[in-house]
Amino acid sequence: MTPGLIIAGTHSGCGKTTVTLALMAALRRQGLSVAPFKVGPDFIDPGHHAQVCNRPSYNLDSWMLKKQYVRHLFNKSSTDANCAVIEGVMGLFDGAQGDTLVGSTAEIAMWLDLPILLVVDARSLAGSVAALVHGYISFKKCLRFAGVILNRVGSKRHAEILVDALKVLELPWIGYLERDDRINVPSRHLGLVTANDFPWEPDKMRILADWLERGCDLSELWKILTASGPTWRGTSLSDDRVGDMRHIYTVTEADEKKGGETVRIAVAMDEAFSFYYQDNLDLLQQYGAELVYFSPIRDARLPKGISGLYLGGGYPELYGKVLGENRTLIEELVRLAKRGMPIYAECGGMLYLCKRIMPLDGTTGPMEMAGLFPLDIRMYTRRRALGYREATIKGDFLLGPIGATMRGHEFHYSDMDVTDAPGRNCLSFCLQVKDSNGRPVNLPVLRYKNVFASYLHLHFGSFPLSARYLVKRAMQYHN
């Protein structure tokens, strides 16, 4: 097992992402290969991880994925690295419900038996920091802590007061980070800006690593990290990785990619479209997809020889004008859709396939999109939906058979009207959707021939055969 460390926070906004990126940059400067991970359904943080670590970052989520699948994914994705750094989500114990740890950083720490480095926002704190930290480290006896990192410390004297206060807890390791205005990643309505819009050049990574090493003894932290090995062993997947369909399917080697049998599937990837679970892309390749990437912003044509299309989420509303002006690519996409090419679109990808995006401020006119679905998308200042989603397939769908259940996430600041005639004509009732508490969710699915689009971001790992189904439909179209 690769040694690993989980960066957890006392709450959202305490600085987990910058601390995580700084630790990754400092470890890489030591010549180490770092495997990055993110707890939860977030897409933006993994993009930053990938740039700093120069390798893909994977999402580990205990609500969307089964325990054995998470363990397998962690092992598979870190086996060739010197260490793994996992950024948590929200506060350490925050998850899908208030009375369980499902979906929390704490549950992933228990599943992987990895030590936790607790990030504390130390602004306006002195002796009280000991009571705060004591509550977190004593709340669940099954968790292991590597130590505490005090973020946003005001001065060296402030750091001394905080460290003195924590001595009573006899923590294995304590580090601190002073406030530095250069350490800042800008935000916008879906969270931090993407790594495409805020690239991590060598100078930025140097500043990150310097910032961490000024108040943190990296060599001592490394000793703790390498001395704390996980207790579980083995990488085989149990049948529970197929979720509610395990009574029908048993995933075997026969389900793996057949030698030489591949099909080209185009994946939109640029500033407007970058929200993909890395595991989704890996699973498509595992089942025979040759992924070819293109930019709906810059490319005048789709890649040659494709038999399927995957339009992920992102920020098409920020690039609507240039997307709409690229009519040659849009016309080709619509032409292939009319021929029956399988196209799977999530959130931002769905917006791209609709008629227009109505801007938020009203100072500019509507932004023309592909128009495959005759629907207008309206942007709002407040989010319209946020939360985990479970989708059971009730009709023809690209990603699985009737009865299969998949899990994912919904998060958007836009909405559409499907109550009038054009909207109703686009609707498919192929999915029955519920939230994390099992309550029904009204989440429209749009369909045109073999094109399926919705606000859902589904994690293929919740039903891994979903990737095989999408590849199979692409192969059928190719043949």
C-alpha positions in Angstrom: 0.0 0.0 0.0 1.2 3.5 -0.8 1.4 5.7 2.3 -1.3 8.3 2.4 -2.6 11.3 4.3 -6.1 12.8 4.4 -6.3 16.6 4.6 -9.5 17.3 6.6 -11.0 20.6 7.8 -13.0 21.8 10.7 -15.4 23.4 8.3 -15.8 24.5 4.7 -13.7 27.5 3.9 -10.9 26.8 6.4 -8.3 26.5 3.6 -8.2 22.7 2.8 -7.6 23.2 -0.9 -4.6 25.7 -0.5 -3.1 23.6 2.3 -3.5 20.4 0.1 -2.0 22.1 -2.9 0.9 23.5 -0.8 1.7 20.0 0.6 1.5 18.4 -2.8 3.9 21.1 -4.2 6.3 20.7 -1.3 6.4 16.9 -1.6 7.0 17.1 -5.3 9.8 19.5 -4.8 11.4 16.8 -2.6 11.4 14.6 -5.7 8.4 12.5 -4.7 5.6 11.3 -6.9 2.3 12.3 -5.3 -1.1 10.6 -6.1 -3.9 13.1 -5.6 -7.5 12.4 -4.5 -10.6 14.3 -3.6 -13.3 13.2 -1.2 -16.8 14.0 -2.5 -18.3 14.9 -5.9 -16.2 18.0 -6.6 -14.7 18.5 -10.1 -12.7 21.7 -9.7 -10.3 20.8 -6.9 -9.1 17.6 -8.7 -8.2 19.8 -11.7 -5.9 21.8 -9.5 -4.5 18.7 -8.0 -3.7 17.2 -11.4 -1.7 20.3 -12.5 0.4 20.4 -9.3 1.0 16.7 -9.2 1.2 16.2 -12.9 -1.1 13.2 -12.8 -4.9 12.7 -12.6 -6.8 13.2 -9.4 -9.6 10.7 -8.5 -12.8 11.3 -6.5 -13.4 9.0 -3.5 -17.0 9.2 -2.3 -18.6 6.9 0.2 -22.2 7.8 -0.8 -21.8 7.4 -4.6 -19.4 4.4 -4.4 -19.1 1.1 -2.5 -16.4 0.5 0.0 -14.6 -2.1 -2.0 -14.7 0.1 -5.1 -13.2 3.0 -3.2 -10.4 0.8 -1.9 -9.8 -0.6 -5.3 -9.7 2.8 -6.9 -7.3 4.2 -4.3 -4.9 1.3 -4.6 -5.0 1.2 -8.5 -4.5 5.0 -8.8 -1.7 5.3 -6.2 0.3 2.1 -6.6 3.1 3.7 -8.7 3.4 6.8 -6.4 5.6 7.5 -3.4 2.6 8.8 -1.4 -1.0 9.8 -1.7 -2.6 13.1 -0.6 -6.4 13.1 -0.2 -8.2 16.4 0.1 -11.4 16.1 2.2 -14.8 17.7 1.7 -16.5 20.3 3.9 -15.8 19.6 7.6 -14.4 16.3 8.7 -17.7 14.8 9.8 -20.0 16.5 7.2 -21.7 14.1 4.8 -25.0 13.3 3.1 -27.0 13.3 6.4 -26.5 14.8 9.8 -26.9 11.6 11.8 -24.4 9.4 9.8 -20.9 9.7 8.3 -22.0 8.6 4.8 -20.4 10.8 2.2 -18.0 12.4 4.8 -14.2 12.6 4.9 -14.3 10.7 8.2 -15.9 7.7 6.5 -13.2 7.6 3.7 -10.5 7.8 6.4 -12.1 4.8 8.1 -12.5 2.9 4.9 -8.8 3.4 4.0 -7.5 3.5 7.5 -5.3 6.5 6.7 -4.1 9.2 9.2 -5.8 12.6 9.1 -4.1 16.0 9.1 -6.7 18.5 10.6 -6.7 22.0 9.1 -7.8 24.7 11.6 -8.6 28.2 10.6 -6.7 30.0 13.4 -8.0 33.5 12.8 -9.2 35.0 16.1 -8.2 31.9 18.1 -5.8 31.6 21.0 -6.1 29.1 23.9 -9.6 28.0 22.6 -7.9 26.2 19.8 -7.1 23.3 22.2 -10.8 22.8 23.0 -11.7 22.9 19.3 -9.1 20.4 18.2 -9.8 18.1 21.2 -13.4 17.9 20.1 -12.5 16.8 16.6 -9.8 14.2 17.6 -11.9 12.6 20.3 -15.3 12.5 18.6 -14.7 9.2 16.8 -12.2 6.8 18.5 -11.7 4.8 15.3 -10.0 7.7 13.5 -6.2 8.2 13.5 -4.7 11.7 13.4 -1.3 12.6 12.0 -1.5 16.1 13.6 -2.9 19.6 13.1 -2.0 22.4 10.7 -3.0 25.9 11.8 -4.0 28.0 8.9 -4.2 31.8 8.6 -1.9 32.5 11.6 -1.4 36.2 12.1 2.2 36.2 13.2 5.1 34.2 14.8 3.8 35.2 18.2 0.3 34.1 17.4 1.8 30.7 16.3 3.6 30.4 19.6 0.4 30.9 21.6 -1.5 28.4 19.5 1.2 25.7 19.7 1.6 26.2 23.4 -2.2 25.8 23.9 -2.1 22.5 21.9 0.7 20.9 24.0 -1.8 19.5 26.4 -3.2 17.3 23.6 0.2 15.7 22.9 -0.4 15.7 19.1 2.1 13.8 16.9 2.7 16.8 14.7 1.8 20.5 14.6 2.4 22.9 11.7 1.3 26.5 11.0 0.8 28.7 8.0 0.9 32.5 8.2 -1.4 34.6 6.2 0.0 35.4 2.7 -2.0 37.4 0.2 -0.2 35.6 -2.6 -1.8 32.3 -1.6 -5.2 32.7 -3.1 -7.3 30.9 -5.7 -10.1 33.0 -7.1 -13.7 31.8 -6.8 -16.9 32.2 -8.7 -20.5 30.8 -8.5 -19.6 27.1 -8.7 -16.6 27.4 -6.4 -13.0 28.0 -7.2 -12.1 28.9 -10.8 -10.9 25.9 -12.8 -7.3 25.0 -13.3 -7.7 26.0 -17.0 -8.4 29.6 -15.9 -5.8 29.6 -13.1 -2.8 27.4 -14.2 -0.2 26.5 -11.7 3.1 27.7 -13.3 6.4 26.9 -11.6 6.6 30.2 -9.8 3.1 29.7 -8.2 4.1 26.2 -7.1 7.4 27.5 -5.6 5.4 30.1 -3.6 3.1 27.3 -2.3 5.9 25.0 -1.3 7.8 27.9 0.4 4.7 28.9 2.3 4.2 25.5 3.7 7.8 24.8 4.6 8.2 28.1 6.5 6.0 26.8 9.4 5.9 23.1 8.8 8.6 20.4 9.4 8.0 18.3 6.3 10.6 15.7 7.3 8.8 14.9 10.6 5.4 14.8 8.8 6.9 12.4 6.3 8.0 10.1 9.1 4.5 9.9 10.5 3.0 9.4 7.0 5.3 6.5 6.1 5.0 4.9 9.6 1.2 4.7 9.3 0.3 1.9 7.0 -3.3 1.0 6.3 -4.6 -2.3 7.8 -6.6 -3.6 4.9 -5.0 -5.6 2.1 -6.1 -6.9 -1.3 -7.3 -5.2 -4.5 -10.0 -7.6 -5.8 -13.5 -6.2 -6.2 -16.5 -7.8 -4.6 -19.8 -8.1 -6.3 -21.1 -5.1 -4.4 -19.4 -2.8 -7.0 -22.4 -3.4 -9.3 -24.7 -2.0 -6.6 -28.4 -2.9 -6.8 -27.8 -5.0 -10.0 -25.5 -7.5 -8.3 -28.2 -10.2 -8.4 -28.2 -9.9 -12.2 -24.6 -9.1 -13.1 -21.3 -10.5 -11.8 -18.4 -8.5 -13.2 -15.7 -10.9 -14.4 -12.7 -10.8 -16.7 -15.0 -11.6 -19.5 -16.5 -8.1 -19.1 -13.1 -6.4 -19.5 -12.0 -4.8 -22.8 -11.6 -7.3 -25.6 -8.3 -7.2 -27.4 -8.3 -4.9 -30.5 -12.0 -4.0 -30.2 -12.1 -0.3 -29.8 -14.4 2.6 -30.8 -13.6 6.3 -30.9 -15.6 8.5 -28.5 -15.0 12.3 -28.5 -14.8 14.1 -25.2 -15.3 17.9 -24.9 -12.4 19.4 -22.9 -11.6 23.0 -22.7 -12.3 26.1 -20.5 -16.0 25.6 -20.9 -16.2 21.8 -20.4 -13.9 20.2 -17.9 -16.1 18.6 -15.3 -15.5 14.8 -15.6 -14.8 12.1 -13.0 -11.4 10.7 -14.0 -12.8 7.3 -13.2 -15.5 7.7 -15.8 -12.9 8.3 -18.5 -10.8 5.3 -17.3 -13.8 3.0 -17.3 -14.7 4.0 -20.8 -11.2 3.2 -21.9 -11.3 -0.1 -20.0 -14.3 -1.2 -22.0 -12.9 -0.4 -25.4 -13.2 3.4 -25.9 -10.5 5.3 -27.6 -11.1 8.8 -26.1 -10.3 11.7 -28.4 -10.5 15.2 -26.9 -11.7 18.4 -28.7 -12.6 22.0 -27.8 -16.1 23.3 -28.6 -14.5 26.7 -28.2 -11.6 26.4 -30.7 -12.1 23.4 -33.0 -14.1 23.9 -36.2 -14.7 20.2 -36.6 -15.3 17.2 -34.4 -12.5 14.6 -34.3 -12.6 12.2 -37.3 -14.0 8.7 -37.1 -15.9 9.1 -33.9 -18.9 7.0 -33.0 -19.9 8.6 -29.8 -19.8 11.9 -27.9 -19.4 12.8 -24.2 -20.2 16.4 -23.2 -19.3 17.0 -19.6 -20.1 19.9 -17.3 -18.4 23.1 -16.8 -19.0 26.8 -17.5 -20.6 27.2 -21.0 -22.4 30.3 -19.7 -19.1 32.1 -19.4 -18.1 31.3 -22.9 -21.5 31.3 -24.6 -20.8 33.9 -27.2 -17.7 32.1 -28.6 -19.4 28.7 -28.3 -22.4 29.9 -30.2 -20.4 31.5 -33.0 -18.6 28.2 -33.7 -21.4 27.2 -36.1 -19.5 24.7 -38.2 -18.8 22.4 -35.2 -22.4 22.8 -33.9 -23.9 22.0 -37.4 -21.7 18.8 -37.5 -22.8 17.8 -34.0 -26.5 18.3 -34.8 -26.1 16.4 -38.1 -24.5 13.4 -36.3 -27.2 13.5 -33.6 -29.9 13.3 -36.3 -28.1 10.2 -37.7 -28.4 8.5 -34.4 -24.9 8.9 -32.9 -25.0 8.2 -29.1 -24.4 11.5 -27.2 -24.3 11.7 -23.4 -24.4 15.2 -21.9 -24.2 16.3 -18.3 -25.2 19.7 -16.9 -23.0 22.2 -18.9 -23.1 19.7 -21.8 -26.9 19.8 -21.7 -26.9 23.6 -21.7 -24.7 23.5 -24.9 -27.3 21.3 -26.6 -30.2 23.6 -25.8 -31.4 26.6 -27.8 -30.2 29.6 -25.9 -28.6 30.6 -22.6 -30.3 33.7 -21.1 -27.5 35.7 -19.4 -27.7 36.7 -15.7 -27.2 40.4 -15.9 -29.4 41.2 -18.8 -26.9 43.6 -20.3 -26.2 41.3 -23.3 -28.6 39.3 -25.4 -29.3 35.6 -25.3 -26.4 33.4 -26.3 -27.2 31.0 -29.1 -26.3 27.3 -28.5 -26.6 24.2 -30.6 -30.4 24.2 -30.6 -30.8 20.4 -30.6 -33.4 20.9 -27.8 -35.7 23.9 -28.4 -35.3 25.1 -24.8 -34.0 28.3 -23.2 -31.7 28.1 -20.2 -31.9 30.9 -17.7 -29.1 31.8 -15.3 -29.8 32.8 -11.6 -27.8 34.4 -8.9 -28.7 31.7 -6.4 -28.2 28.0 -7.0 -31.2 26.0 -8.2 -30.2 22.6 -7.0 -27.5 20.9 -4.9 -27.2 17.4 -3.6 -26.5 13.7 -4.2 -28.8 11.9 -6.6 -29.7 8.2 -7.1 -31.1 7.3 -10.5 -32.9 4.1 -11.3 -33.2 3.3 -15.0 -36.9 2.9 -16.0 -36.6 3.0 -19.8 -34.1 3.1 -22.7 -30.9 4.8 -21.5 -27.4 5.0 -22.8 -25.7 3.9 -19.6 -27.5 0.7 -18.5 -30.5 -1.7 -18.6 -33.8 -1.2 -17.0 -33.5 -1.8 -13.2 -29.9 -0.6 -12.9 -29.2 2.0 -10.3 -26.5 4.7 -10.5 -25.5 7.5 -8.2 -24.2 11.0 -8.8 -24.6 14.7 -8.0 -26.5 17.8 -9.1 -25.3 21.3 -8.7 -26.3 24.3 -10.9 -27.3 27.9 -11.0 -29.5 27.6 -14.1 -32.9 26.2 -14.9 -35.2 25.5 -17.9 -38.9 25.5 -18.5 -40.2 22.1 -19.7 -43.9 22.7 -19.1 -44.7 24.1 -22.5 -45.1 22.0 -25.6 -41.5 22.2 -26.9 -40.2 21.2 -23.4 -42.6 18.3 -23.0 -41.7 17.0 -26.4 -38.0 16.7 -25.3 -38.7 14.9 -22.1 -37.7 11.3 -21.5 -39.0 9.4 -18.4 -36.1 6.9 -18.5 -34.8 7.8 -15.0 -36.5 7.8 -11.6 -34.4 10.1 -9.4 -34.2 10.4 -5.6 -32.0 12.4 -3.2 -29.7 11.0 -0.5 -32.7 10.6 1.8 -34.7 8.6 -0.7 -37.1 11.5 -1.5 -38.2 11.9 -5.2 -36.5 14.6 -7.2 -38.0 16.3 -10.2 -35.0 16.2 -12.5 -35.8 16.3 -16.3 -34.0 14.1 -18.7 -34.0 15.4 -22.3 -33.8 13.0 -25.2 -33.5 13.2 -29.0 -32.9 9.8 -30.7 -29.7 8.5 -29.1 -28.9 11.8 -27.3 -29.5 11.9 -23.5 -29.0 15.0 -21.5 -29.7 16.2 -17.9 -28.3 18.1 -15.0 -27.0 14.8 -13.5 -23.3 14.2 -13.0 -23.4 10.4 -12.7 -20.3 8.5 -11.4 -19.9 5.4 -13.6 -18.2 3.7 -10.7 -21.5 3.4 -8.9 -22.5 1.0 -11.7 -19.3 0.2 -13.6 -21.0 -1.6 -16.4 -22.5 1.8 -17.4 -19.3 2.5 -19.3 -19.6 -0.8 -21.1 -23.2 0.1 -22.2 -22.1 3.5 -23.6 -19.2 1.9 -25.5 -21.5 -0.8 -26.8 -24.0 1.8 -28.1 -21.1 3.6 -29.8 -19.9 0.3 -31.4 -23.5 -0.4 -32.6 -23.6 3.0 -34.3 -20.1 2.4 -35.8 -21.1 -0.9 -37.3 
